[in-house]
Amino acid sequence: MMETIKIYEVSKRPTTNTSAEVFKLMKDIKDNEQELMMLLCLDSRNRVISRNIITIGGLNSSIVHPREIFRTAIMNNANTIILVHNHPSGLSEPSPDDIEVTQMLVKASKIIGIDILDHVIVGHDNYTSMNEKELVDF
């Protein structure tokens, strides 16, 4: 399921240079009862081009495939991307599956040529940046 939920005009694109900025931009998904896999497509200045729902999962999981991620990134002319998803439990610690999927997506990104800057997991009142925690080699 690919759905663009917000496309920013060039003059109004928010910049995302830190995971705290990503969390602030994505806070509206923190209390969602289903897991949402979101994609932020960025231009060469790390300004958000679009914010997209890639998949909607169940209570505690969401299936994601590189095909959906990179199709969206290419269609939005993204220079780089940031993955974001929520945990309906409210806890932001990544699961082993979260880390494994992110590693797979990073490998695919190297082939396609659209770098993944981070994967941020949003909890109820906090977030975890896989890049900052060095859980995956971005």
C-alpha positions in Angstrom: 0.0 0.0 0.0 1.6 3.2 -1.1 -0.2 6.4 -0.3 1.3 9.9 -0.4 -0.2 11.7 2.5 1.6 15.0 2.2 3.7 16.6 -0.4 5.5 19.8 0.5 5.9 22.8 -1.8 9.6 23.6 -2.4 9.4 26.8 -0.3 7.7 25.1 2.6 9.7 21.9 3.0 10.8 21.2 6.6 14.4 20.2 7.1 15.3 17.0 8.9 18.9 17.0 10.0 18.4 15.2 13.3 16.3 12.3 14.6 14.6 14.7 17.0 13.3 16.7 14.1 12.0 13.5 12.5 10.2 12.6 15.7 8.7 16.1 15.9 7.5 15.8 12.3 6.1 12.3 12.8 4.6 12.7 16.3 1.1 12.3 14.9 1.6 8.5 14.4 2.7 7.8 18.0 -0.7 6.8 19.3 -1.9 4.8 16.2 -3.3 1.4 17.1 -1.8 -0.2 14.0 1.8 -0.2 13.0 2.5 2.3 10.2 5.6 2.1 8.0 6.2 5.6 6.8 8.8 7.0 4.4 10.2 10.5 4.3 11.6 11.4 0.9 14.3 14.1 1.1 15.9 16.4 -1.4 19.7 17.0 -1.5 19.4 19.6 1.3 17.6 17.1 3.6 14.3 18.9 3.1 11.2 16.8 3.1 9.7 16.3 -0.4 6.9 13.9 0.8 5.7 11.9 3.7 4.2 8.6 2.6 2.4 5.6 4.2 4.1 2.5 2.8 2.2 -0.2 4.8 -0.3 -0.5 7.5 0.3 -3.5 9.7 -1.5 -5.2 12.5 -1.3 -4.7 16.2 2.4 -5.4 16.3 3.8 -6.0 12.8 4.0 -4.5 9.4 5.3 -6.3 6.3 7.5 -4.1 4.1 9.4 -4.9 0.9 12.1 -2.9 -0.8 9.9 -2.6 -3.9 7.4 -0.3 -2.2 10.0 1.7 -0.4 12.1 2.5 -3.5 9.2 2.9 -5.9 8.0 5.7 -3.7 11.4 7.2 -3.4 12.0 7.2 -7.1 8.5 8.5 -7.9 9.2 11.5 -5.6 12.7 12.1 -7.0 14.2 11.5 -3.5 17.9 12.1 -3.0 17.8 10.2 0.3 15.1 8.7 2.5 14.3 8.1 6.2 12.2 5.2 7.4 9.8 5.8 10.3 7.4 3.5 12.0 5.4 3.4 15.2 5.1 0.7 17.8 1.5 0.6 19.0 2.8 -0.7 22.4 4.3 2.7 22.9 7.8 1.3 23.4 10.3 2.6 20.9 13.0 -0.1 21.2 13.6 -1.9 17.9 12.8 -5.6 17.6 15.2 -8.0 16.0 12.9 -8.1 13.0 13.1 -4.2 12.8 16.9 -4.4 12.7 16.9 -7.3 10.1 14.5 -5.5 7.8 16.4 -2.3 8.0 19.7 -4.1 7.2 18.0 -5.6 4.1 16.7 -2.2 3.0 20.1 -0.6 3.5 21.7 -3.2 1.2 19.0 -2.6 -1.4 19.6 1.2 -1.1 23.3 0.8 -2.0 22.3 -1.0 -5.2 19.6 1.5 -6.2 21.6 4.6 -5.2 19.2 6.2 -2.8 20.7 6.3 0.7 18.7 5.6 3.8 19.8 8.1 6.4 18.0 6.6 9.4 15.1 4.4 10.6 13.3 6.0 13.5 10.9 4.1 15.7 8.2 6.2 17.3 6.8 5.3 20.7 4.2 7.1 22.7 6.5 9.7 24.3 9.9 8.8 22.8 11.7 7.5 19.8 14.7 5.4 18.9 17.1 6.2 16.0 18.8 3.1 14.7 21.5 5.3 13.2 22.3 7.0 16.5 22.3 3.7 18.3 24.5 2.3 15.5 22.2 -0.8 15.2 22.6 -0.8 11.4 25.5 0.4 9.2 23.8 3.1 7.2 
